[in-house]
Amino acid sequence: MEGKIKYFYPGYSQQHLYQAPEEPHTRYRVLAVEDRNKGITVAGFYEPILGENRGEGRVVVCKDGIVQKIIPHIVDDTMGRTLKNAIE
């Protein structure tokens, strides 16, 4: 997929923590849940993430758009899990 990022969430990578990537071919895979009443956003980023190993994701928690916590090095191996479940 290519295109402009419509919704940018801080925490994609250290390089792009507070601004969207400018490289047009950068992949930006994210799932975010927002509570607009409380101003809290929890965003899960999927690989590839600059500065992380392949197969690693991260979760970022923001309050009013400011990063409160980054949880790095989350295993993002859906193919491996799917194959494991199929074998079992």
C-alpha positions in Angstrom: 0.0 0.0 0.0 1.2 3.5 -0.8 -0.3 6.8 -0.2 -0.4 9.7 2.3 -0.8 9.0 5.9 -4.3 10.3 6.9 -3.9 9.8 10.7 -0.5 10.0 12.2 0.2 8.6 15.7 3.4 9.5 17.4 5.7 6.5 18.2 6.2 4.9 14.8 9.9 5.0 15.3 12.4 7.1 17.2 13.2 9.0 13.9 9.5 9.7 13.3 8.3 10.0 16.9 6.6 13.4 16.5 6.2 13.7 12.7 5.0 11.5 9.9 7.6 9.8 7.7 8.4 11.8 4.6 9.7 8.9 2.5 6.8 8.0 0.2 7.6 4.2 0.3 7.8 4.0 4.1 5.3 1.4 5.4 3.1 2.7 8.3 1.0 -0.1 9.8 -0.9 0.8 12.9 -4.0 -0.1 14.8 -5.2 2.6 17.2 -7.9 2.8 19.8 -8.9 6.2 21.1 -11.0 7.4 24.0 -11.7 11.0 23.0 -13.5 11.8 26.3 -10.3 11.0 28.3 -7.8 12.0 25.6 -6.1 8.6 25.6 -4.9 6.8 22.6 -3.3 3.3 22.5 -1.6 2.6 19.2 -0.1 -0.7 18.1 2.6 -0.4 15.4 3.4 -3.4 13.2 6.8 -4.1 11.5 8.6 -2.8 9.7 9.6 -0.2 12.3 12.8 1.7 11.8 15.3 0.8 14.5 13.5 -2.5 15.5 14.2 -6.0 14.4 12.1 -7.7 11.8 9.0 -9.3 13.3 8.8 -6.8 16.2 6.1 -4.3 16.9 5.5 -1.7 19.6 2.7 -0.2 21.5 2.5 3.5 22.3 0.2 5.1 24.9 -0.6 8.8 24.5 -2.5 11.3 26.6 -3.7 14.4 24.8 -1.3 13.6 21.9 1.8 13.3 24.1 3.6 10.0 24.4 3.3 8.6 27.9 4.7 5.2 27.5 6.4 3.1 24.7 6.3 -0.7 25.0 8.9 -1.9 22.4 10.0 -5.3 21.1 6.6 -7.0 20.9 6.7 -10.1 18.8 4.8 -9.5 15.6 4.8 -13.0 14.0 1.3 -13.8 12.9 2.5 -16.2 10.2 4.4 -18.3 12.7 1.5 -18.3 15.1 -0.9 -19.3 12.4 1.3 -22.2 11.2 1.8 -23.3 14.8 -2.0 -23.4 15.4 -2.6 -25.3 12.2 -0.1 -27.9 13.2 -1.5 -28.3 16.7 
